[in-house]
Amino acid sequence: MSREIILYIATSLDGFIAKENDDLQWLEETAGEGDAGYSDMYQSIDTIIMGKRTYDYVVDHIEPFPYSDKKCYVFTTSRSGKNEHVEFVNEEVVAFTKKLREQDGSKIWMVGGAEILDAFMKEALIDEIIITITPHLLGSGIPLFKNHNPYQDLKLVNTQRYGQMVQMHYEMRKEAE
């Protein structure tokens, strides 16, 4: 059995995950309630995948490093090796992830960014989507989903309100359903 990949992410109402300059300040100012299910999701995973821009943002804005208790892979062409928190991966993200899914372990969280998500969507590698909609219209920025993704049928598992935010939890329908 293949390990599942979760997308747990926040987006503006008009579908942007960051402003054009990777600014997430608007997200940090959102009035929410509790942790929006983050703790439950985080306990279900043992591995994290992210791109270098996402990693750089996390390192620059969150102290201490928030994922030190998980196996964390950062996809990049500019670094190699590992540090105390992450392993830098120079391989093609889809091929690497397909191998990773076949290893023993729990779920995998695809933290970001947009380029990795786009590759995963085009290859139907996401098994579960948990999207939290924030009360913002950014007008422009980095879109959650890019164009030309294949058709995928989703099953709504849950909706939840967290203060001014609404979270939708979907599972990808498998062809046998």
Helices and strands as residue ranges (DSSP letters): E 5-12, E 16-18, H 25-28, H 38-43, E 45-51, H 52-61, E 71-75, E 81-82, E 87-89, H 93-101, E 107-112, H 114-122, E 128-134, E 142-143, E 154-162, E 165-172
